[in-house]
Amino acid sequence: MALQNRVTPLGELVATPERGEVYGNRGCLHDAGGVIRRRWSGRRWIACRLEFKGWQRGPLLQPGRFTELFFLDEVTAFAAGHRPCFECRRRDALNFAECWQRGHSLTTRPAAADMDAVLHEQRLDDSAKRRHVRPAAELPDGAVVVLDGRAFAVHGDALMYWTPDGYATRRPRPRSGTIEVLTPPAMLAVLTAGYPVRWHASGAGTEPLHC
């Protein structure tokens, strides 16, 4: 039976058999019976490797432990507001922080806690997923938007429809007007600054996550 620990770009935690390519957490969200009771616990929302140093995670959703979350890919994790982990993905995390510094015109590389504080303000709105309105033509590749209640990822001239097992139908990307964006503005700045976000193979790019 699938567990309710797969995260969608819309901020939902759903039960689906597809595991996804990125693992992460945002604290303990489940009760002693493994039932999801809250959307977050703490500001440290991270995106990790599925495997690292042979660690055995054991049974998922153990009482009193953090809730193991899974994402289709890093594009999805960014849309949900999760940044790269500094432990299992140190190279990616340092690159992310450097792109954050450039994208936000900072004089020094930000600390993880500082980035977490900014992201926490941008990803939630009264406990629901916050949406941001932005000019459609200015969005970087890897941003995730909402059209007709469905999530689409920006890739070149196309918008790719997000599904739990990959990207499906493509439609032309709007080149004028505004659009609702799920990816937090701070993440958009990181993508614009050149961070090479990882896509599911059904989208674009298949580079592995770095240690």
N, C-alpha and C positions, 0 to 999 in steps of 0.2 A: 504494500500500500504506500503510495507516494506521500511524503511529508509536506506540510505547508511551509516550506522554507525556500521556495524559488522566488526571486524578486523580479518584478516587471518594471519597465521604464516608468509606468504610471504610479509606481510606489506601492503596488499591491504585493502581498505575500500569498502565493498560490501553491496548490499541490499539483504537481505534474511529474510524470516519470522521467522526463529529460533533465539531466543533472546540470548541464551547462559547462563552460570552460573556465569560469572564475569563481573562486571561493572567497567568502568574507564574513565579517560579523559587525554588529553594532550593539553588542551587549546581550544580556539575557532577556529574551522576549517571550519565553514560554513558561508554563507552570510545571508543577511536578509530574503532571500527566502528559506533557509534551504538547499541550495546546497553546497556540500563540495568543497572548493576552495584551501585548502592546506592540507598537511600531518601532520603538527605539528605546535604548537605555544608555545614556552618555553621548558625548559628542564625537567619540573616536569611531568613525565609520571607515573600515578599511577593506581593500580588495586584495586578495592573496592568491598564491599558487594553489592548485589542487593538491600537489604533492610537494613536500619539502623535507629533505634530510631523513626520509623514511619514517617520519612521525606517524604513529598510528592514532587516528582520531577516536577510534572506538565507536560505540553506538551513538548515534546523533540525538540531539535534544535531551541530554542527560539533565536531571534535576540540579538546579543551582549553577549550571555551567552556561557559557554564552551560547547563543543560538547560531548554529552553522547555517549560513546562507549561501545560495548559489545563483550565479548570473549567467546569462547566455554568453556574454563576452565583456570586455572592458568598456566598450561603448555603453552597454547597459548599466554597468556598475557606476560609470561616471554620471549617467542620467539620474541614477538613484542617489547620487551624492557621496559615493565611496571613492576615496583616494587610494593609491598604491601603498602597500604595507612596507614600512622601513626595515622589517626583519627578514621576511622571506623574499621580498622583491626590492632589495636595497638599490640596485642600479636604476630601476624604473622610478623608485621613490625620489632619488636624488635628481634625476632628470625632470621629474614632475615639479619638484620644488624650484629648480632653476628656471623652468618655463613659467612657473607662477611668478617668480621674481621679475622676469622680463615682461610678462603679460600685465603685471600690476605696477610696473615702473618703480620697483623697490630698490633700495641701495644695497640690501643684503638678502641672502637666501632666507626665507621664512622658516620658522620652526614648525613642526607638525601640529603642535597645539594651537598655534596662531592660524594655520590654515583650517584646522577643524572648527575653530570658533566662527570663522567667516562662512564656511560651508553650512554650518548648523543654522545660521540665520537665513540662508538662501534656499534650503531644501524643504523646510516645513512651514506650513501656514495653518495654525490652529490644529496641529497634529496631522494634517493632511499634506499631500504632496504639493508643494508650491509650484506654480507655473509662472513663467516670465514672458512677457511680450517683447519681441525683438524684430527688427527688419529682416525679412526672409533672405534678402540678398547678402547680408553680412555674416551669416552663420558659417562656421568652419565645418569641414568634414568631421563626422563623429558626433555632431550635435543631434539630439533626439527631440522631435517636435510632435505636436498633437494635431491631427486633422480628423474631423468627424468622429471624435472620441477614440481614435486609434493612434498608436505610436508609430512613427516613421523615423528612420535614421537618415541624416543628410550625407550623401556621397556624390560629389561632383554635381552634375546636373540633375541628379535623380533623388527621390525620396524612396527608401526601401521599407516596406511594411514589416514591422517586428512581430515575430511569433515565438513561442517558447522553444522551438527547435531550429530556428534560423530565420533569415530574411527572405521574404516571399515577393509579392507583387511590387513592381516598381511603378512610380508615377513621376511626371516631370516636376522638378523643383520650382516653386514660385520664384520669380525674379523681381517682384515688386510687392509692396504692401508689408504688413506685419503678420506674425505667426506666433502661436503659443509654443513656448519652449520648455521642455522638462529638465534639460541639463542646466545646472546652476550657472549663473553668470561667471563666477570665479573659474569654473571648469571650462567655460567657453573661452576665457582669456588664456588658459593654459593650452588649449587646442590651437588657438590662433597663434600662440607663440611657438608652435612647432612640435608639441608633444606627439609622438607617434603612437596614437591609441591603437590597441589591438582589437581586430574585428573577428567575429565568427567566420569560418571558412565560406559560409553562404553569402557573406557580404564582400569583404575585400581584405587581403593581407592575412597571412597565417603565421606571422612571427611568434615564436614561443615566448612565454613570460620569462624574464631574467631573474636570476638569483640576486 
